């Protein structure tokens, strides 16, 4: 059964993300983590913007925070967001890292996808929306290798198609579809797709 959904995007992805989150039901069974490429030198109000459009609680992820289903977490600016598994207690939490930028960005979609894939394996869903660089493609490779579900916005529907095209070039993704189909698939996660 799926436990976590990760959504990554940069340029052109915000309107799509708002539509997606607005459509998720209040009792959504997965934890949701979002990585957006944000300006590093200013405060982010992304969590508040998203909280206004969804029935799910939305907060900025914090270091060592337990991951809870039905909650949306936003990667804070200028930190990589990672998932850690506490093997002793079988729960997962977030970690924040100030490691060097990956593909010129921090937070990096690749970093979150790789760490989450190692923890959740086939219980992970990863979605890439619009974006103007290739961040996310390497992470999607590992998501697919470890049995997770990979969805990419159809590049024809993306304002900036570099990001979805980079994923499609590297990964045999499960779905290359428009935003409405992504929403339908995510709402039907209880059926394990």
C-alpha positions in Angstrom: 0.0 0.0 0.0 1.3 3.4 -0.9 2.5 5.6 2.0 4.1 8.6 0.5 3.7 11.0 -2.4 6.4 13.3 -3.6 5.8 16.1 -6.0 8.6 18.0 -7.6 8.5 21.1 -9.9 10.1 24.4 -10.7 9.1 27.0 -13.3 5.4 26.7 -14.4 4.5 24.1 -11.8 2.7 26.2 -9.2 -0.8 26.5 -10.9 -0.7 22.7 -11.5 0.2 22.0 -8.0 -2.6 24.1 -6.6 -5.1 22.2 -8.8 -3.7 18.9 -7.7 -3.8 19.7 -4.0 -7.2 21.3 -4.2 -8.6 18.0 -5.6 -7.2 15.7 -2.9 -9.8 14.6 -0.3 -9.6 15.6 3.4 -8.9 11.9 4.4 -6.1 11.4 1.8 -4.2 8.3 3.0 -0.6 9.3 2.0 1.9 11.8 3.4 2.7 14.3 0.7 6.1 16.1 0.3 6.7 18.9 -2.1 10.0 20.2 -3.5 9.9 23.5 -5.4 12.8 25.5 -6.6 12.5 28.7 -4.6 14.7 31.8 -4.3 17.2 30.9 -1.6 17.6 34.3 -0.1 14.0 35.0 1.0 11.4 33.6 3.3 9.0 31.2 1.6 5.2 31.5 2.0 4.6 28.4 -0.1 3.1 26.4 2.8 0.6 29.2 3.5 -0.3 29.6 -0.2 -0.9 25.8 -0.5 -2.7 25.6 2.8 -5.3 28.0 1.4 -6.2 25.7 -1.5 -6.4 22.2 0.1 -8.4 20.4 2.8 -5.1 18.8 4.0 -2.9 20.5 6.6 0.2 22.1 5.0 3.4 23.0 6.8 7.1 23.6 6.1 9.0 20.4 6.9 11.3 20.6 9.9 14.4 18.5 10.9 13.6 15.2 12.7 9.8 15.8 12.2 7.8 12.5 12.1 6.1 11.9 8.7 2.3 11.6 9.2 -0.2 10.5 6.6 -2.7 13.0 5.3 -0.3 15.9 5.8 1.5 18.0 3.2 5.1 19.0 3.8 7.0 21.6 1.9 10.8 21.6 1.6 12.1 24.8 3.2 14.2 27.1 1.0 18.0 26.6 1.0 17.9 23.1 2.6 17.8 19.7 1.1 14.9 17.6 2.4 15.5 13.9 3.1 13.5 11.0 4.5 15.1 8.9 7.2 14.0 5.6 8.6 14.3 4.9 12.3 14.7 1.1 12.1 14.4 0.7 15.9 10.9 2.2 16.0 9.8 1.6 12.4 8.8 5.2 11.7 10.0 7.7 9.2 11.1 11.3 9.7 12.5 14.2 7.7 16.0 15.5 7.9 17.3 18.8 6.6 20.7 19.2 5.0 22.9 22.1 4.0 25.0 19.9 1.7 26.1 21.5 -1.6 23.4 22.3 -4.2 22.6 19.5 -6.6 22.1 20.6 -10.3 22.5 24.1 -8.9 19.5 23.9 -6.6 18.8 23.4 -2.9 16.4 21.9 -2.1 16.9 19.3 -4.8 14.1 17.0 -6.0 16.7 14.3 -6.7 17.9 14.3 -3.1 14.4 13.8 -1.7 13.4 11.2 -4.2 16.5 9.1 -3.6 16.2 9.1 0.2 12.4 8.4 0.1 12.9 5.6 -2.4 15.4 3.9 -0.1 12.9 4.1 2.8 9.6 3.5 1.1 10.6 1.4 -2.0 7.3 0.2 -3.6 5.2 2.3 -1.3 6.3 5.5 -2.9 4.6 7.6 -5.6 6.7 10.3 -7.3 5.3 13.0 -9.6 7.2 15.5 -11.7 5.4 18.6 -13.0 6.7 21.5 -15.1 10.2 22.7 -14.7 13.2 24.3 -16.5 16.0 22.0 -15.4 16.7 18.3 -15.1 16.3 18.0 -11.3 14.2 14.9 -10.5 15.4 12.7 -13.3 18.2 10.9 -11.4 15.9 10.5 -8.3 13.2 9.0 -10.5 15.6 6.4 -11.7 16.0 5.1 -8.2 12.3 5.3 -7.4 11.6 3.1 -10.4 14.4 0.6 -9.6 13.1 0.2 -6.1 9.5 -0.4 -7.2 7.9 3.0 -6.7 5.3 4.5 -9.0 6.6 7.2 -11.4 4.3 9.8 -12.9 5.3 12.7 -15.2 3.2 15.6 -16.5 2.9 15.2 -20.3 5.6 17.6 -21.6 3.0 19.1 -24.1 1.0 20.3 -21.0 4.0 21.8 -19.2 4.8 25.5 -19.5 8.5 24.4 -19.2 9.0 20.9 -20.5 12.8 20.4 -19.7 12.1 18.7 -16.4 9.4 16.2 -17.5 11.4 15.5 -20.7 14.6 14.8 -18.7 12.7 12.2 -16.6 11.1 10.6 -19.6 14.6 10.3 -21.3 16.1 8.5 -18.3 13.2 6.5 -16.8 10.5 4.1 -18.2 7.9 6.0 -16.3 4.5 4.4 -15.4 2.4 7.4 -16.5 2.9 10.4 -18.9 -0.4 12.2 -18.6 -2.1 15.5 -18.2 -2.8 17.1 -14.8 -6.4 15.9 -14.6 -5.2 12.3 -15.2 -2.5 12.7 -12.5 -5.2 13.9 -10.1 -7.5 10.9 -10.9 -4.6 8.5 -10.4 -3.6 10.0 -7.1 -7.1 9.9 -5.8 -7.4 6.2 -6.7 -4.3 5.2 -4.7 -6.3 3.0 -2.4 -6.7 0.6 -5.3 -2.8 0.4 -5.5 -3.1 1.4 -9.2 
